[in-house]
Amino acid sequence: MHLTRITPDANLHRFYRIEIVPGLFGDWGLVRNWGRIGSSGQLRTDWFATEAEAKDARFELHMAKAKRGYE
């Protein structure tokens, strides 16, 4: 899932990418990448025991970012 937030008046050009990936030991990772458009940004992976937990966390993040103006 790729989200962007662009506000030219505030010189705000941001991206937020969320991806669910399987781990090597049956766990699931929620990979988040965010930063200014055109840069490589920051990267973080949170690990979950089940795919359902990772999907719930992704949904919560998506809703939080939507409230902040990401599309």
NORKA-V784243 format. One line per field, one symbol per residue. ss: DSSP state (A for helix, B for strand, O for the rest). psi: psi as a letter, one per 40 degrees, with the letter a starting at -180 (. if undefined). burial: I if it has 16 or more other ideal C-beta (glycine too) atoms within 10 Angstrom, else O. Layout:
# NORKA-V784243
ss=???
psi=???
burial=???
This chain:
# NORKA-V784243
ss=OBBBBBBAAAOBBBBBBBBBBBOOOOOBBBBBBBBBOOOOOBBBBBBBOOAAAAAAAAAAAAAAAAAOOOO
psi=hhiihhgddefhgiihhhihiiidfeihihhhhiahheidaihihhiididddddddddddddddddeei.
burial=OOIOIOOOOOOOOIIIOIOOOOOOOOOIIIOIIIOOOOOOOOOOOOOIOOOOOIOOIIOOIOOOIOOOOIO
